[in-house]
């Protein structure tokens, strides 16, 4: 991993901190479960023990990943761009998809907080890169696995 900064919204940064706290709270519980499973006897055939050890590895990996992201975080409050019509990090962008004849709102966020189900797209995703730096009224096109898509930027908001 490189030493570059990782852009996050304040809400994204807070969520990562909450997630880290939850993982750290779970670690002592899993260590206790490993001890209980170990007391059940032969470890080579002890499914509870192996399951608990796998869970411990998962928790440890998640903690390390979140600590890395948080240590590299560059928290950017999108409200400082309020009133700007140019698409920047943190913007809520309403686009019109002519092919589907619908308006869709996306928020441009950093990779760790991207969630397509919540319409939060990474600034590094094809759509995020296509939108960045554009303004209300601009048409954008970008490539997807299904081919090229075209959207029109209707509204850019910072909140």
C-alpha positions in Angstrom: 0.0 0.0 0.0 1.2 3.5 -0.7 1.4 6.5 1.5 -1.1 8.7 -0.3 -4.0 10.4 1.5 -7.5 8.8 1.3 -10.3 11.3 0.8 -13.3 10.8 3.1 -16.4 12.8 3.9 -16.9 13.6 7.6 -19.8 11.1 7.7 -17.6 8.4 6.0 -14.7 9.0 8.5 -17.1 8.8 11.4 -18.6 5.5 10.1 -15.1 4.0 9.7 -14.3 5.0 13.3 -17.5 3.4 14.5 -16.8 0.2 12.6 -13.2 0.1 14.0 -14.6 0.5 17.6 -17.1 -2.4 17.0 -14.4 -4.7 15.6 -12.2 -3.9 18.6 -15.0 -4.6 21.0 -15.6 -8.0 19.3 -11.9 -9.1 19.6 -12.0 -10.0 23.4 -15.2 -12.0 22.8 -13.7 -14.1 20.1 -10.5 -14.7 22.2 -12.8 -15.9 25.0 -14.6 -18.2 22.5 -11.3 -19.6 21.3 -10.4 -20.4 24.9 -13.8 -22.1 25.5 -13.4 -24.1 22.2 -9.9 -25.1 23.2 -11.2 -26.5 26.4 -13.4 -28.9 24.5 -10.5 -31.1 23.6 -8.8 -32.3 20.5 -8.1 -29.2 18.4 -7.6 -31.2 15.1 -11.3 -32.1 15.0 -12.7 -29.1 16.9 -15.0 -27.2 14.5 -15.8 -24.5 17.1 -12.1 -23.8 17.7 -11.3 -23.6 13.9 -14.3 -21.4 13.3 -13.4 -19.1 16.2 -9.8 -18.8 14.9 -11.0 -17.9 11.4 -13.3 -15.3 12.9 -10.3 -13.9 14.9 -8.3 -13.7 11.6 -11.1 -11.8 9.9 -11.5 -9.4 12.8 -7.8 -8.8 13.0 -7.6 -8.1 9.2 -10.6 -5.7 9.4 -9.0 -3.8 12.3 -5.7 -3.4 10.5 -7.4 -2.3 7.3 -9.6 0.3 9.1 -6.6 1.6 11.1 -4.6 2.0 7.9 -7.5 3.9 6.2 -8.1 6.1 9.2 -4.4 6.9 9.5 -4.3 8.0 5.9 -7.7 9.8 5.9 -8.0 13.3 4.5 -11.4 14.5 5.7 -13.0 16.9 3.3 -16.2 18.6 4.3 -18.2 19.1 1.1 -20.2 22.0 2.6 -17.2 24.2 2.1 -18.1 24.1 -1.6 -21.7 25.1 -1.0 -23.0 27.2 -3.9 -20.5 25.8 -6.4 -21.9 24.2 -9.5 -18.8 22.3 -10.4 -18.6 18.7 -9.4 -16.0 18.1 -6.6 -15.4 15.5 -3.9 -18.5 15.1 -1.7 -20.9 16.6 -4.2 -24.4 15.3 -4.5 -25.0 15.2 -8.3 -28.4 14.6 -9.9 -28.0 13.3 -13.4 -30.6 12.6 -16.0 -30.3 9.2 -17.8 -32.0 9.7 -21.1 -31.9 6.0 -22.0 -33.9 5.2 -18.9 -35.7 8.6 -18.8 -35.0 9.0 -15.1 -33.1 11.3 -12.7 -30.6 9.7 -10.3 -28.7 11.3 -7.4 -25.2 10.2 -6.6 -22.7 11.4 -4.1 -19.0 11.5 -5.0 -17.0 9.9 -2.2 -13.7 8.2 -1.4 -13.1 4.5 -2.2 -13.7 3.2 1.4 -17.1 4.8 1.6 -18.3 4.0 -1.9 -21.6 2.0 -1.9 -23.5 1.7 -5.1 -26.6 0.5 -3.3 -26.6 3.9 -1.5 -25.7 5.8 -4.7 -22.3 6.7 -3.2 -19.8 6.4 -6.0 -16.0 6.6 -5.8 -14.2 9.5 -7.3 -12.0 6.8 -8.9 -14.9 4.9 -10.5 -15.6 5.5 -14.2 -18.7 7.6 -13.5 -16.9 9.4 -10.7 -14.0 10.3 -13.0 -16.4 11.4 -15.7 -18.4 13.7 -13.4 -15.4 15.3 -11.5 -14.7 18.8 -12.7 -17.9 19.0 -14.8 -20.8 21.5 -14.1 -24.5 21.7 -14.1 -25.8 21.4 -17.7 -22.8 19.3 -18.9 -23.3 16.0 -20.6 -20.9 13.2 -19.6 -20.2 9.8 -21.1 -18.3 6.9 -19.6 -17.7 3.3 -20.2 -19.4 0.5 -18.3 -19.1 -3.3 -18.8 -22.4 -3.0 -20.8 -21.0 -0.3 -23.1 -20.9 3.5 -23.1 -23.5 5.5 -21.1 -24.4 9.1 -21.4 -25.8 11.3 -18.6 -26.7 15.0 -18.2 -25.8 16.8 -15.0 -29.0 18.4 -13.7 -28.0 19.6 -10.2 -24.8 19.8 -8.2 -25.3 20.3 -4.4 -23.1 20.3 -1.4 -24.7 19.5 2.0 
